[in-house]
Amino acid sequence: MQRRLVASVSPLLLAIALAATPAAAACEDVVPAERAAVQLRDIAPLDLVRLRDLGTTADMMMNGSPIGVSPDGSKLAIQLRRAEPATNSYCHALVVIDLVNPSTPRIIDRGGDYIRYRFQRGPIAYYTAGNPLLIEPIWSPDGRHVAFLKRISDHVQVWVAASDGSGSRQLTSAPVDVEAFDWVPSGQAIAFQTRPKRIEALQALDAEGLTGFVYDHRWSPLARNKPSHREPTEALIETVNMDGTVRAATAVEQRSLTRLQERPDGAFWFSSSAAGLAWSSKGERSRANVDGTLKVRLQSGDVIQCAAESCDGRFSGLALSDDGKRLLFLRRTGWGNSQDALYIWQPGRGVPRHLLTTRDRFLGCRWAKQRIVCALEQPSRPRRIVSIDPTTGSIGEIFDPNPEFRHLRLGPVERLEWRNDRGVPVYADLILPPSRQPGERLPLIVVQYRTREFLRGGTGDEYPIFALAAQGFAVLSIERPTHLSQMQPTESQAERAQLDYGDWADRKSVMSAFATGIELLDRRGLIDPKRVGITGLSDGAVSAKYALLNSDLFAVGALGGCCTEPKTHAPLLGQQGWDHLRTYLYPRYIDDAPAFWGSFSFARNAARFRTPLLVQASDDEYLAALETFTSLREAGGIIDLIVFPDEHHMKWQPAHRLAMYNRNIAWFSFWLKGDPGPFARWVDVVRWTELRDRAARARPS
C-alpha cells in the first residue's frame, strides 16, 4: 500500500483524480506487460511523469549500479519505480530478469515509499534532497535471495526477497536508517551499517531548544528554521541473521561490508592519483568523473599503473570482472567531453583495449560472466538495460521498462557543436517539433545544463523537452561549458575564484554559449530570435539570471529557484555558508558593492528589468526569491512565484512534477505564442493576464 503524500492540487481536483485512478489500481502496470501496438500520438507531459525509472539521476550514479547480477551471471535484479501524480505517490517493484528469457521479468517484491538521498550540505547534517537514493540489489552467494533497501515507515531497512518470487520480508529493525549492507561471506547473514548515535544528537538538539538555540555556525535558515545537529562520525556495523536476530559483526563480516579490504581472489583496486580513491573487485563506490591516472593494486600490494594515453583523463563506470582480471572503464572524450569511450584493461598485460565510443550514456555497468550489462540512456529513449559483447562491442537489448514510449511521436534530435567567444567547446541537442513546416521560424526554449542523457526535463527535470517541442517550440538542450578555472592548472581556491568570478568571467562564458547557439539557429532560419525563453535550476538558474540581466537574448524566463540578492542571501545561508560564498569574491554583506551587484541582482535592476519571470521554488528555498519578488512587483515588473511544499531543490513529488511541466509549457506559450495552450490552468492564465496588464499600465508611454 503506497503512503499518500501531500498534494499541491486543489482538494476538488485531487478528489476527482483519486476517484478516477484508485491508488491500488495505479500500481498494476509498474512492470510493463505485453501489449498490442497502439496508434502513434504526440507526447504529453503526463507521459514523461509516469515513465518507469530504475536507479537515480545520472550525475548521482557515480560508480554505483541499479543492476544486481546473480552469482552465476544468468539473472539480474532491478528495482522499478513509477510516479503516479493522481495520488502523488510512487509504485515500486523489485524484479528478476532471466537473461535467457528477459521479456518476462518476475516480480519478487512490491511497494515501499520513495527513498530520498541524504547528504551533508555545509553545516546542515543528514540533509534530505529530492533525488532518489540509488537502490543496489545484492544477491546472496547461493543465488536464492536478493537483499535491498526499502522504507515503509520511518526508517530505511534491509529487506530480503526470494529470487523465485515466493515472498519477501523485512530483515532489520534499526532505530535509524540503514546506510549500507552486504552479505557476509557465508551467505547466511547480512552485515549492515547504521549511525544510532544520530538519535542522541537529535535528542541533544531538542534539549537545547528548551532554553533557546544560539544562532551560530550550525544554522542555514534557507534549509531549516533551527540549527543542525552534529552528525555522528562513528558508524555501527552489525550482523543480522536470516531469522532476524542481530549480533555484533566479526572483523571478517565488517570487511565484507566495507569492501575495502584485500580479498583472497586477488582483487584489483582502482585509484585516482588526483584524489586517492580506491576501487575494489566487488564494486566499491567511489567518486566518478575524477581526472587522474588509472592504477590498480594487487592483493600483494604491488601497484600497476597504466601508462597508455587512454588511462589519463576523466573516468567513470568502473567495474571488475568476477575473476578480478579485467577492468572495465569509461573515459570522457570527444568535443567538450561529450562522448564516452569504453575500454577493457587487463592490468599487467598491455594497454587497454578500446571497445566503443558513443554519445549515449552507459551507467552502472557490471560484468555478468562473459558479457557486460549496463543501463543505457539515449537522447530519444529513456533508460533501459542492455548487454555489451566484450569482444565485439555489439549492443543488445535486455529489458525496456517503457515499451509504450516507442508509440509516442517525438521531434527530431540533432547534436550541435560550436565554440563560444572565448573558444570554449560547447555542445547541445536541438529538438524540433515533429510537425514543423519547411521555412517555419519557431519560438525557442533553452534548457540547461546537462544534455548527455535522455532528454527528459533538463537538470532538475522541470522543463519537459519533448512535450515542449510537441507544442510547437524548438528546444535547445545545452550542456554547460566547462568552468574557466578547470581549463588551466590552478594552485589555490583564490586563483580558481578569480578565474571564474572575476568580472563574472565564467558566467559571461556561459552567456556567450547561449548567444552563439541562438545565432547559429537564427542563421539556419529555424527560430525567431525575438521569441526565445530561458530556463534553469541551481547552477542553471544562476546562468539564466546573469544572461537575463546582461543581454537582450531572452524574452521570457522560467526558473526552478531564485535568486542571489544582496540583502537576503547572506542571512539565509547562515554564517558558514556565507563565509564559504565569500571565497568566490562575493563582497561583504555591509558593503554596497555596486560594481558587483549591478550586473547580478534583479532587485538592484528592478527599475529596468521587464522580462516576464516565473519562479517555481521549493518551500525551503523560496525565501531566497522574496527580495527579487518584492522589488520587481514594486517596480512594475512581471514575476510569478509558485511554492511547492515538502520539497528541496530537486522536486520529487509526482503531482508537483506534473504541475511544473504543465505550468512551464503554458507560461512559455502565453508569452511567446499569445496562447497558453492545452495544459494551462485557468487561474494561472487569469493571474498572468493581470500581471501583464498591470505592468503595461506601470510602464511609461
Beta strands, then each sheet from edge to edge (+ up, - down):
strand 1: 41-42
strand 2: 52-53
strand 3: 68-69
strand 4: 75-84
strand 5: 89-98
strand 6: 101-110
strand 7: 116-121
strand 8: 124-132
strand 9: 138-139
strand 10: 145-150
strand 11: 157-162
strand 12: 168-170
strand 13: 180-183
strand 14: 189-194
strand 15: 236-241
strand 16: 246-248
strand 17: 271-272
strand 18: 290-297
strand 19: 303-305
strand 20: 312-320
strand 21: 327-333
strand 22: 339-345
strand 23: 353-358
strand 24: 361-368
strand 25: 371-378
strand 26: 381-388
strand 27: 395-399
strand 28: 408-409
strand 29: 413-419
strand 30: 425-431
strand 31: 442-447
strand 32: 474-478
strand 33: 527-536
strand 34: 556-559
strand 35: 613-618
strand 36: 639-644
sheet 1: 1+ 28+
sheet 2: 2+ 4- 3+
sheet 3: 2+ 4- 5+ 6-
sheet 4: 7+ 8-
sheet 5: 9+ 10- 11+ 12-
sheet 6: 13+ 14- 15+ 16-
sheet 7: 17+ 18- 19+
sheet 8: 17+ 18- 20+ 21- 22+ 23-
sheet 9: 24+ 25- 26+ 27-
sheet 10: 29+ 30- 32+ 31+ 33+ 34+ 35+ 36+
end
